[in-house]
């Protein structure tokens, strides 16, 4: 039979059967879902209507994610799918689709933040594990000496818009950030999205805890 996307085989709103007046058409066909999983990159090119091509991602492990409040994007590793609004099975099997909530590696964003603002982000645990070795800290500080002009520039940046919300800072400490997939991996062959912040982060955090 195949997969068909027509509506002629469906009943009317009243429940009456529709009369069949033509056979299936090629423009009504459907295809198997991609079911993109997390793994080493594997993409198939599919020829579609009009001679165009879709990139069907079967396995992906990284993508471009943006940090909206800081207006910066980095290529990061996708670790796992933690929640999906349409199907719990997708989070159990680590299936990547649009609107899936994933955990991504925080390291690229932390490196950018520390270089841009000159402030540590999410390193409290590391400092506690060190046990306050002051000698090591002083030697590291001496290595990373900055000019007064650079310090002043970093301080001005941080005062203007360098504050990170506590919920996001806790994620940086853990080394994993919650993000949402905004691309369609089965159509474009990419897994791109943005970091969750503010009310959206609070909403999905509550949904994940349930």
GIDA-V628224 format. One record per pair of residues at least 12 apart in sequence whose C-alpha atoms are under 7 Angstrom apart, sorted by sequence separation. I is the first residue (numbers start at 0). GAP is how many residues later the second one is. D is the distance in whole Angstrom. If there is no record, write none. Layout:
i: [I/I]
gap: [GAP/GAP]
d: [D/D]
This chain:
i: [42/43/62/63/180/42/43/61/62/80/179/180/42/61/62/79/178/179/41/42/61/178/179/41/42/60/61/83/178/179/41/60/82/83/177/178/40/41/82/176/177/39/40/80/81/38/39/40/80/81/35/36/37/38/39/80/81/5/33/35/36/37/38/79/80/4/33/34/35/36/37/79/3/4/33/77/78/3/4/77/78/2/3/77/78/2/76/77/2/75/76/75/75/73/73/117/116/116/116/116/121/121/124/123/121/122/120/121/37/36/37/36/35/36/34/35/105/106/105/104/105/104/105/103/104/102/103/102/103/102/103/101/102/100/101/100/101/100/99/100/98/99/98/97/98/97/97/97/96/96/82/67/62/64/65/66/56/62/63/64/65/66/55/56/61/62/63/64/65/55/64/54/55/54/55/56/53/54/55/53/54/42/35/35/33]
gap: [12/12/12/12/12/13/13/13/13/13/13/13/14/14/14/14/14/14/15/15/15/15/15/16/16/16/16/16/16/16/17/17/17/17/17/17/18/18/18/18/18/19/19/19/19/20/20/20/20/20/21/21/21/21/21/21/21/22/22/22/22/22/22/22/22/23/23/23/23/23/23/23/24/24/24/24/24/25/25/25/25/26/26/26/26/27/27/27/28/28/28/29/32/34/35/36/37/40/41/45/47/48/48/49/50/50/51/51/56/57/57/58/59/59/60/60/66/68/69/70/70/71/71/72/72/73/73/74/74/75/75/76/76/77/77/78/78/79/80/80/81/81/82/83/83/84/85/86/87/88/125/126/127/127/127/127/128/128/128/128/128/128/129/129/129/129/129/129/129/130/130/131/131/132/132/132/133/133/133/134/134/146/149/150/152]
d: [6/5/5/6/4/6/6/7/6/5/5/7/4/6/7/6/7/6/6/6/4/5/7/6/7/6/5/5/4/7/5/5/6/6/6/5/5/7/5/7/6/6/5/7/6/5/6/6/6/5/6/6/6/5/6/4/7/6/6/4/5/5/5/6/6/5/7/7/5/6/5/5/6/6/6/7/5/5/6/6/5/6/5/5/7/5/6/7/6/6/6/6/7/7/7/6/5/6/6/7/6/7/7/7/5/6/7/4/6/6/7/5/5/6/6/5/6/7/5/6/5/5/6/6/6/6/5/5/7/5/7/6/6/7/5/6/6/5/6/7/6/5/5/5/6/5/6/5/6/6/6/7/7/6/7/6/6/5/5/5/5/5/7/5/7/5/7/5/6/5/7/7/6/6/7/4/5/5/5/6/5/6/7/7/5]
